[in-house]
Amino acid sequence: MSTIRAEIIEAAARAAYVSAWADWAEEQGESLRGELMDQAPNTPLAAKKWARKLIAAMEKMNGQKIDKIYAHAAAMPHTSSWHKRATAADFGHYTAMQALGHGVSWGDDHPDHGFLIPSADFHCWGARSCEGSVHRAELARRG
């Protein structure tokens, strides 16, 4: 597995897990403050498996490997003077968040890449009990 692919998958897994873990923790009455990424337990295997499925679905939908999709997105010219340097980790994070329907996307800090992103869900019922699915056949979101 390429380093870029691994970074994208790891970041997508972490984004999905932390979001689902925080939702669960708040449902249990915990009051979370500060950077959630720093507070959440280590990313479980279930989130990593989910992220691999997400990226595989995105590759299939777009007919390209994720390394090429990311390279295209990262190379797009910025139209504003404020822009964030593109990283594979950011790409993975935003891809997962967009797939989950959280209202944030790569286009928040970078030019829209225009690739299809599958719709997905991911939930946790505890710090280690999680599952999710990727829905290639359902409405895909353009990034």
C-alpha positions in Angstrom: 0.0 0.0 0.0 1.4 3.4 -0.9 2.2 5.9 1.8 -0.4 8.4 0.5 -3.1 5.7 0.4 -2.3 4.7 4.0 -2.4 8.3 5.2 -5.7 8.9 3.5 -7.2 5.7 5.0 -5.9 6.4 8.4 -7.2 10.0 8.4 -10.6 8.9 7.1 -10.8 6.2 9.8 -9.9 8.7 12.5 -12.4 11.3 11.4 -15.3 8.8 11.3 -14.3 7.2 14.6 -13.8 10.5 16.5 -17.1 11.8 15.2 -19.0 8.6 16.2 -17.2 8.3 19.5 -18.0 11.9 20.4 -21.7 11.4 19.6 -21.8 8.3 21.8 -19.9 10.0 24.6 -22.3 13.0 24.6 -25.3 10.6 24.6 -23.8 9.1 27.8 -23.8 12.5 29.4 -20.1 13.4 29.0 -19.4 17.0 28.3 -16.6 17.1 25.7 -14.6 20.3 25.3 -11.6 21.1 23.3 -10.0 19.2 20.4 -11.9 15.9 20.1 -9.1 14.3 18.0 -6.8 14.6 21.0 -9.4 13.2 23.5 -10.7 10.2 21.6 -9.2 6.7 22.3 -7.1 5.1 19.6 -8.9 4.4 16.4 -10.3 0.9 16.4 -9.9 -1.7 13.6 -13.5 -1.4 12.7 -13.0 2.2 11.6 -9.9 1.3 9.6 -11.8 -1.4 7.8 -14.6 1.0 7.1 -12.2 3.6 5.7 -10.6 1.0 3.4 -14.2 0.2 2.0 -14.9 4.0 1.7 -11.7 4.6 -0.3 -12.2 1.4 -2.5 -15.8 2.6 -3.3 -14.5 6.1 -4.2 -11.9 4.5 -6.5 -14.5 2.4 -8.2 -17.0 5.3 -8.6 -14.3 7.5 -10.2 -12.3 4.9 -12.1 -9.0 5.9 -10.5 -6.8 5.0 -7.6 -7.0 7.2 -4.6 -3.3 8.4 -5.1 -4.3 9.9 -8.5 -7.5 11.3 -7.2 -5.6 13.0 -4.3 -2.8 14.2 -6.6 -5.4 15.8 -8.9 -7.2 17.5 -6.0 -4.0 18.7 -4.4 -2.7 20.2 -7.7 -5.8 22.3 -8.4 -5.0 26.0 -8.5 -6.3 28.1 -5.6 -8.5 31.0 -6.6 -8.1 32.9 -3.3 -5.1 34.2 -1.5 -6.0 32.3 1.7 -5.5 28.6 1.2 -4.3 25.7 3.2 -1.5 23.5 1.9 -3.0 20.2 0.7 -2.1 17.1 2.6 -3.2 13.5 2.2 -4.4 13.4 5.8 -6.7 16.4 5.2 -8.0 14.7 2.0 -8.8 11.6 4.0 -10.5 13.5 6.8 -12.6 15.6 4.5 -13.6 12.7 2.3 -14.9 10.8 5.4 -16.7 13.8 6.8 -18.4 14.5 3.4 -19.3 10.8 2.9 -20.9 10.9 6.4 -22.9 14.0 5.5 -21.4 16.2 8.2 -21.5 19.4 6.0 -17.8 19.9 5.7 -15.7 19.0 2.6 -12.4 19.4 0.9 -13.8 22.5 -0.8 -13.9 24.3 2.6 -10.2 24.8 2.5 -9.3 23.9 -1.1 -10.8 24.1 -4.6 -13.5 21.6 -5.1 -12.1 18.5 -6.8 -15.3 17.3 -8.4 -14.8 13.6 -7.7 -17.7 11.4 -6.5 -17.7 10.4 -2.9 -19.9 7.6 -1.7 -22.5 8.1 0.9 -21.7 6.3 4.2 -22.5 5.9 7.8 -20.4 5.0 10.9 -21.6 4.6 14.5 -20.2 3.6 17.9 -21.8 2.1 20.9 -18.9 2.5 23.2 -15.2 3.3 22.8 -14.5 0.0 20.9 -17.8 -1.2 19.6 -18.3 0.4 16.2 -19.6 -0.4 12.7 -20.5 1.4 9.5 -21.3 0.9 5.9 -20.6 2.5 2.5 -23.4 3.0 0.1 -22.1 3.1 -3.5 -25.5 2.6 -5.0 -27.0 5.6 -3.1 -26.6 9.3 -3.8 -22.9 10.1 -4.2 -21.6 13.5 -3.2 -19.4 15.6 -5.4 -16.3 16.9 -3.6 
